[in-house]
């Protein structure tokens, strides 16, 4: 994972400095990743989205098949507030999840 983050950081830096590269990364990320040496399976859909001062994307990961509802509850029990790079009026994280 550390190697991925290092290589992804290089791609992000290039996108910030090269508008043409950024456009290709946003429109055909699988091709760009392959060019950079990443293995992208043909059946895998890759999407790159760009955050802004007014929009932040949060990823909802796929539920692991190996975890029971009880195990998921234990994992979710450790929720802590997070800091997002957004002005306070746009987003507020509650410290305790609301019961549903």
PyMOL commands that set and color helices and strands:
alter all, ss='L'
color gray80, all
select helices_A, chain A and resi 2-17+19-27+29-35+69-76+88-90
alter helices_A, ss='H'
color red, helices_A
deselect
rebuild
show_as cartoon
